[in-house]
């Protein structure tokens, strides 16, 4: 049988114990990692697009001069 402790106290202790187990650091690291990954992905797409634009411009310029 459960010890004679007021019901609200045991529930509060259980909730406090559960709250102490939550690791906010891991979630924060995941969010920062996702932000860095997403920024790198977007930057690579922009860089590739810029490279294609420059290459197309140069090719068009050379063909126009011929």
C-alpha positions, 0 to 999 in steps of 0.5 A: 500500500502507498505511504500516507502522503497527501495526494497532491504532494506526491503528484507534485514530486512526480511532476518535478522529477519528470521535469528534471529529466528533460534535457533542453541542451540536446534539443537546443543543439539539434535546433542549432545544427538544423539551422547550420545545415539548412544555411549551408544547403541554401548557400550551396544552392545559391552558389551553384546557381550563381556559378551556372549564371556566370558560366552561361553568361561567359559562354553566351559572350564568347559565342556572340563575339564569334 
